[in-house]
Amino acid sequence: MNLADHRPDTAHLARFRALCGDRRWTARLAEIARRASAASLAGRAAQQRHALELALARLATPDALAKATPAERRVLSYAGEAVALAGTLPAGPRKRLRERIEAGLSGEATLVPLFHLLRTAALHRARGFEVAFTGLAEETPWDLTITREGDTAEVVCETVSAEEGRRVHRGDWCALVDRINPELQTWLAAHPGRYLLKMTLPEGMVRDDQVAGLHRRISTLLAEQRRQDAGADAVLKLDPLVLAGAQAATRLTGQLRAQFGEEAHLAVTASPDSGSVFVMAARAGQENAIAEALCRRMADAAANRLSGTAPGILAVFLDDIDRTEWRSLRERMEIEGATRRWMTEASARRVVAVSCTSRMELLGLAPPDAAPEGELRFRNPGHAAAKSPALAPAILSSN
């Protein structure tokens, strides 16, 4: 199947739903819809996290299919790939495929790992490789075995959350904002005006107890009408919010982002009747280390999921990251630098190449939102197979 040229087909969606199990699929969509409909930051986060499932739900009618966006057609194409793959597998491997789908339809999981696997296989087929789903067919630790002109490589498809490299987890930030927002509404009603609460979190915020502790600190600060609260785990400072320009309120988020940087966590609570605004801006005491988190996961995958008897390729998917952050990581060459440094270490000796993608490439977005070649790809020059002409389409560095 050519993912780029895929045309919507209701049959693909019906067959994918059957592959998931109609009852399971219906229950999962109802659960996601309930979470995503919440009028909260957590609700918006659920919409973003489960965008693939919600897209498939929107495409359930012929009219919706006719109006599908290119990104939605991509999502449907992956569903079609899953159905096509299931049709080629015998009973045991097909059962394992269904188990993967069921895992992606449970709890906080998504269909991203499955669709990443299917897209990676399609990319290698388009490059002239024979692709075998040995992870499903033979239960190998690696997912795919690709072959071209007699040369073979093992491909591991790994999904990594950007949260692993963030000092302040977005999920915890959403939880904090949703907990404190009702209090802020009440406080603004009693104290009209425009305020900016700046928070520096030296230890970050990655645990539930840190969320609860910071919530108490903010509540106390407001109740006692203090302007500052400094502690080892957090420094809070409440200042007037100064807006420049007559229409500054409409550009507030952009101004705040420019002022505090892309790693800052921002939240705006507004009282439309009075024009009052309360902004919270939080930063960790250290910069995020997303690229370093990727390398830790790559080292673990290389050690535990590759045999060492054939060249290994790590196809890494970075999830829970937005367009701006993904573009910034690429433009600053943080992923490239960290990956190339890791490739000089002993833990990378089984790896001939690494590719890295995000939802932007999964959905077929154009540069600069997505990587120009559909993925970042880096070759390990120290590997014996690095100069293999047969493997070149899979390992040739994109930079």
C-alpha positions as CSV (number, residue, x, y, z in Angstrom):
1,M,0.0,0.0,0.0
2,N,1.3,3.5,-0.9
3,L,0.7,5.5,2.2
4,A,1.0,8.9,0.4
5,D,-1.5,8.0,-2.3
6,H,-4.0,6.2,-0.1
7,R,-7.7,6.9,-0.8
8,P,-10.3,6.6,2.0
9,D,-12.3,3.4,2.0
10,T,-15.0,2.5,4.4
11,A,-14.1,-1.1,4.1
12,H,-10.7,-0.5,5.6
13,L,-12.2,1.1,8.7
14,A,-14.9,-1.7,9.1
15,R,-12.2,-4.4,8.8
16,F,-9.9,-2.6,11.3
17,R,-12.8,-2.3,13.8
18,A,-13.5,-6.0,13.4
19,L,-9.8,-6.7,13.9
20,C,-9.9,-4.7,17.1
21,G,-13.1,-6.4,18.2
22,D,-16.3,-4.3,17.7
23,R,-17.1,-4.3,21.4
24,R,-13.6,-3.4,22.5
25,W,-13.4,-0.6,19.8
26,T,-16.7,0.9,20.8
27,A,-15.9,0.9,24.5
28,R,-12.5,2.4,23.8
29,L,-13.9,5.3,21.8
30,A,-16.5,6.0,24.4
31,E,-13.8,6.1,27.1
32,I,-11.6,8.4,25.0
33,A,-14.5,10.7,24.2
34,R,-15.4,11.0,27.8
35,R,-11.9,12.0,28.8
36,A,-11.4,14.3,25.9
37,S,-14.7,16.1,26.4
38,A,-13.7,17.4,29.9
39,A,-13.4,21.1,30.0
40,S,-9.9,21.0,31.5
41,L,-6.2,20.9,30.5
42,A,-6.3,17.2,31.0
43,G,-9.2,17.0,28.5
44,R,-7.2,18.8,25.9
45,A,-4.2,16.6,26.5
46,A,-6.4,13.5,26.0
47,Q,-7.5,14.9,22.7
48,Q,-3.9,15.3,21.6
49,R,-2.7,12.0,22.9
50,H,-5.6,10.0,21.3
51,A,-5.8,12.0,18.1
52,L,-5.3,8.8,16.0
53,E,-8.2,7.0,17.6
54,L,-10.4,10.1,17.4
55,A,-9.6,10.5,13.7
56,L,-10.7,7.0,13.0
57,A,-13.9,7.6,14.9
58,R,-14.6,10.8,12.8
59,L,-14.2,8.8,9.6
60,A,-17.0,6.4,10.4
61,T,-19.4,7.8,7.8
62,P,-19.1,8.1,4.0
63,D,-19.5,11.9,4.2
64,A,-16.7,12.2,6.7
65,L,-14.5,10.0,4.5
66,A,-15.1,12.2,1.5
67,K,-13.9,15.2,3.4
68,A,-10.9,13.5,5.1
69,T,-7.8,15.6,5.4
70,P,-4.4,14.2,4.1
71,A,-3.4,13.5,7.7
72,E,-6.7,11.6,8.3
73,R,-6.1,9.6,5.1
74,R,-2.7,8.6,6.5
75,V,-4.3,7.4,9.7
76,L,-6.8,5.3,7.8
77,S,-4.0,3.9,5.6
78,Y,-2.3,2.5,8.7
79,A,-5.6,0.8,9.7
80,G,-5.7,-0.7,6.3
81,E,-2.1,-1.9,6.6
82,A,-3.0,-3.6,9.9
83,V,-5.9,-5.4,8.2
84,A,-3.7,-6.4,5.3
85,L,-1.0,-7.7,7.6
86,A,-3.5,-9.7,9.6
87,G,-4.6,-11.4,6.4
88,T,-1.1,-12.7,5.7
89,L,-0.5,-14.1,9.2
90,P,-1.2,-17.6,10.4
91,A,-3.3,-18.1,13.6
92,G,-0.5,-17.7,16.2
93,P,1.1,-14.5,14.8
94,R,-2.4,-13.1,14.0
95,K,-3.3,-13.6,17.7
96,R,-0.1,-11.7,18.7
97,L,-1.0,-8.9,16.4
98,R,-4.4,-8.7,18.0
99,E,-2.8,-8.6,21.4
100,R,-0.7,-5.6,20.3
101,I,-3.8,-3.9,19.2
102,E,-5.6,-4.6,22.4
103,A,-2.6,-3.3,24.4
104,G,-2.9,0.0,22.4
105,L,-6.5,0.3,23.2
106,S,-6.0,0.1,27.0
107,G,-5.3,2.7,29.7
108,E,-2.9,5.4,28.6
109,A,-1.7,3.4,25.6
110,T,-2.4,4.5,22.0
111,L,-2.2,3.0,18.5
112,V,1.0,4.9,17.9
113,P,3.5,2.0,18.5
114,L,1.5,-0.2,16.1
115,F,1.2,2.4,13.4
116,H,4.9,3.2,13.8
117,L,5.7,-0.4,13.1
118,L,3.5,-0.5,10.1
119,R,4.9,2.8,8.7
120,T,8.5,1.6,9.2
121,A,7.7,-1.6,7.3
122,A,6.1,0.3,4.5
123,L,9.1,2.7,4.2
124,H,11.5,-0.2,3.9
125,R,9.4,-1.9,1.3
126,A,9.4,1.3,-0.7
127,R,13.2,1.3,-0.5
128,G,13.3,-2.1,-2.2
129,F,13.6,-4.3,0.9
130,E,11.8,-7.6,1.5
131,V,10.2,-7.1,4.9
132,A,9.3,-9.9,7.4
133,F,7.4,-9.3,10.6
134,T,9.6,-11.7,12.5
135,G,8.5,-10.2,15.9
136,L,5.0,-11.4,15.2
137,A,5.8,-14.5,13.2
138,E,8.7,-15.9,15.2
139,E,8.6,-13.9,18.4
140,T,12.0,-12.4,17.9
141,P,13.0,-9.5,20.2
142,W,13.4,-7.3,17.1
143,D,10.3,-6.4,15.1
144,L,11.3,-6.6,11.4
145,T,13.8,-8.5,9.4
146,I,14.6,-6.6,6.1
147,T,16.6,-8.1,3.2
148,R,18.0,-6.6,0.0
149,E,20.4,-8.1,-2.5
150,G,21.3,-10.9,0.0
151,D,22.1,-8.6,2.9
152,T,19.9,-8.7,6.0
153,A,19.3,-6.3,9.0
154,E,17.2,-6.5,12.1
155,V,14.9,-3.5,12.8
156,V,13.6,-2.6,16.3
157,C,10.6,-0.2,16.4
158,E,10.8,1.6,19.7
159,T,8.4,4.3,21.0
160,V,9.7,6.8,23.5
161,S,7.7,9.5,25.3
162,A,9.3,12.9,25.5
163,E,8.2,13.0,29.1
164,E,11.1,10.8,29.9
165,G,13.4,13.7,29.2
166,R,11.3,16.5,30.7
167,R,12.1,17.9,34.1
168,V,8.4,19.0,34.5
169,H,6.1,16.4,33.1
170,R,3.2,17.8,31.0
171,G,0.8,15.4,32.6
172,D,1.7,16.6,36.1
173,W,1.4,20.2,34.9
174,C,-2.1,19.5,33.6
175,A,-3.0,17.9,36.9
176,L,-1.7,21.0,38.8
177,V,-3.5,23.5,36.6
178,D,-6.8,21.6,36.8
179,R,-6.6,21.3,40.6
180,I,-5.8,25.0,41.1
181,N,-8.0,26.5,38.5
182,P,-11.3,26.6,40.5
183,E,-9.5,28.4,43.3
184,L,-8.0,30.9,40.9
185,Q,-11.4,31.7,39.5
186,T,-12.6,32.4,43.1
187,W,-9.5,34.4,43.9
188,L,-9.8,36.5,40.7
189,A,-13.4,37.4,41.6
190,A,-12.2,38.8,44.9
191,H,-9.0,40.4,43.5
192,P,-9.7,41.7,40.0
193,G,-6.6,42.5,38.0
194,R,-3.9,40.9,35.9
195,Y,-1.3,38.6,37.6
196,L,1.7,36.5,36.6
197,L,2.8,33.7,38.9
198,K,6.3,32.7,38.0
199,M,7.5,29.3,39.4
200,T,11.0,27.9,39.3
201,L,11.2,24.2,40.2
202,P,14.8,23.2,40.9
203,E,13.9,19.6,41.2
204,G,11.3,19.6,38.4
205,M,7.9,18.1,38.9
206,V,7.5,14.4,37.9
207,R,5.6,12.9,40.9
208,D,2.1,13.1,42.3
209,D,3.3,14.2,45.7
210,Q,5.2,17.1,44.0
211,V,1.9,18.2,42.3
212,A,0.0,18.1,45.6
213,G,2.8,20.0,47.4
214,L,3.0,22.8,44.9
215,H,-0.8,23.1,44.9
216,R,-0.7,23.7,48.6
217,R,2.1,26.2,48.3
218,I,0.1,28.2,45.7
219,S,-3.1,28.1,47.7
220,T,-1.3,29.3,50.8
221,L,0.4,32.1,48.9
222,L,-2.9,33.4,47.5
223,A,-4.8,33.0,50.8
224,E,-2.2,34.9,52.7
225,Q,-1.9,37.5,49.9
226,R,1.9,37.2,49.8
227,R,4.0,38.0,46.7
228,Q,6.8,35.4,47.2
229,D,7.4,32.0,48.6
230,A,10.9,30.5,48.3
231,G,11.8,26.9,49.2
232,A,14.2,24.2,48.2
233,D,11.8,22.6,45.8
234,A,10.1,25.7,44.4
235,V,10.4,29.4,44.2
236,L,7.1,31.3,43.6
237,K,6.8,35.0,42.7
238,L,3.5,36.8,42.0
239,D,3.9,39.9,39.9
240,P,1.5,42.2,38.0
241,L,1.1,41.0,34.4
242,V,2.2,43.8,32.1
243,L,0.8,43.6,28.6
244,A,2.2,45.7,25.8
245,G,-0.1,47.0,23.0
246,A,-3.8,47.6,22.8
247,Q,-4.6,44.1,21.6
248,A,-2.0,42.3,23.7
249,A,-4.5,40.0,25.4
250,T,-5.2,38.2,22.0
251,R,-1.5,37.6,21.6
252,L,-0.9,36.7,25.3
253,T,0.2,33.1,24.8
254,G,2.7,34.0,22.0
255,Q,4.1,36.8,24.1
256,L,4.5,34.5,27.1
257,R,6.1,31.8,25.0
258,A,8.6,34.3,23.6
259,Q,9.4,35.6,27.1
260,F,9.7,32.3,29.0
261,G,10.9,30.0,26.2
262,E,9.7,26.7,24.7
263,E,10.4,24.6,27.8
264,A,8.2,26.7,30.0
265,H,4.8,25.4,31.0
266,L,2.1,28.0,30.7
267,A,-1.5,28.3,31.8
268,V,-4.0,31.2,31.6
269,T,-7.1,31.6,33.8
270,A,-9.3,34.4,32.7
271,S,-12.5,36.1,34.0
272,P,-14.3,37.4,30.9
273,D,-16.7,39.5,32.8
274,S,-14.1,41.5,34.7
275,G,-11.2,41.2,32.2
276,S,-9.0,39.7,34.9
277,V,-6.2,37.3,34.0
278,F,-4.0,35.0,36.0
279,V,-1.1,33.5,34.3
280,M,1.1,30.7,35.7
281,A,4.5,30.1,34.1
282,A,6.7,27.3,35.4
283,R,10.3,26.2,34.5
284,A,12.5,23.5,35.9
285,G,15.9,24.3,37.4
286,Q,17.6,22.4,34.6
287,E,17.0,22.2,30.8
288,N,15.1,19.2,29.4
289,A,17.1,16.3,28.3
290,I,14.9,14.6,25.7
291,A,17.7,13.6,23.3
292,E,19.6,12.0,26.2
293,A,16.5,10.1,27.2
294,L,16.3,8.8,23.6
295,C,19.8,7.6,23.8
296,R,19.2,5.7,27.1
297,R,16.3,3.9,25.4
298,M,18.4,3.2,22.3
299,A,21.1,1.7,24.5
300,D,18.6,-0.5,26.2
301,A,17.0,-1.6,23.0
302,A,20.4,-2.4,21.4
303,A,21.4,-4.6,24.3
304,N,18.1,-6.4,24.8
305,R,16.3,-6.5,21.4
306,L,19.1,-7.1,18.8
307,S,20.9,-10.4,18.3
308,G,24.3,-9.0,17.4
309,T,24.5,-11.6,14.5
310,A,23.1,-9.2,11.9
311,P,23.3,-5.4,11.5
312,G,20.7,-3.6,13.7
313,I,18.6,-0.6,12.9
314,L,16.7,1.3,15.6
315,A,13.6,3.0,14.4
316,V,12.7,5.3,17.3
317,F,9.4,7.2,17.5
318,L,9.4,10.2,19.8
319,D,5.9,10.7,21.1
320,D,4.2,13.4,23.4
321,I,5.9,16.2,21.6
322,D,4.4,19.1,19.7
323,R,5.4,20.7,16.4
324,T,7.4,23.6,17.9
325,E,9.4,21.4,20.2
326,W,10.1,18.8,17.6
327,R,11.2,21.4,15.1
328,S,13.4,23.1,17.7
329,L,15.1,19.8,18.6
330,R,15.9,19.2,14.9
331,E,17.1,22.7,14.2
332,R,19.4,22.7,17.3
333,M,20.6,19.3,16.2
334,E,20.2,18.0,19.7
335,I,19.0,14.5,18.6
336,E,21.7,14.3,15.9
337,G,24.4,15.3,18.4
338,A,23.3,13.0,21.1
339,T,22.9,10.0,18.7
340,R,26.2,10.5,17.1
341,R,27.9,10.7,20.5
342,W,26.1,7.5,21.6
343,M,27.2,5.7,18.4
344,T,30.9,6.0,19.6
345,E,30.1,4.0,22.7
346,A,30.3,0.3,23.2
347,S,26.6,0.0,23.8
348,A,26.0,1.0,20.1
349,R,28.2,-1.7,18.6
350,R,25.2,-3.8,17.3
351,V,23.6,-0.8,15.6
352,V,24.4,0.3,12.1
353,A,21.8,3.0,11.9
354,V,19.2,4.9,13.8
355,S,16.1,6.7,12.5
356,C,13.9,9.0,14.5
357,T,10.3,10.2,13.8
358,S,7.4,11.8,15.5
359,R,3.6,12.2,14.9
360,M,4.4,14.9,12.4
361,E,6.1,12.4,10.0
362,L,3.5,9.7,10.9
363,L,0.7,12.1,9.7
364,G,2.7,13.1,6.6
365,L,3.1,16.8,7.5
366,A,5.4,18.9,5.3
367,P,8.7,20.5,6.4
368,P,9.5,22.4,8.5
369,D,7.0,20.8,10.9
370,A,8.3,17.3,9.8
371,A,11.7,16.1,8.9
372,P,12.4,16.7,5.2
373,E,12.9,13.0,4.3
374,G,10.1,11.7,6.5
375,E,12.5,10.8,9.3
376,L,15.9,11.6,10.8
377,R,18.4,9.0,9.9
378,F,22.0,8.5,11.1
379,R,24.5,5.9,10.1
380,N,27.0,4.4,12.6
381,P,30.3,4.7,10.7
382,G,32.0,2.3,13.1
383,H,29.8,-0.6,12.2
384,A,31.1,-3.2,9.8
385,A,28.0,-3.0,7.6
386,A,28.0,0.8,7.4
387,K,29.2,0.8,3.8
388,S,27.0,-2.1,2.6
389,P,25.6,-1.0,-0.8
390,A,22.6,-3.3,-0.3
391,L,21.7,-1.8,3.1
392,A,22.4,1.8,2.0
393,P,18.8,2.8,1.4
394,A,18.0,2.0,5.0
395,I,21.2,3.3,6.7
396,L,22.3,6.3,4.6
397,S,22.5,9.3,6.9
398,S,20.0,12.0,6.3
399,N,22.6,14.6,7.3
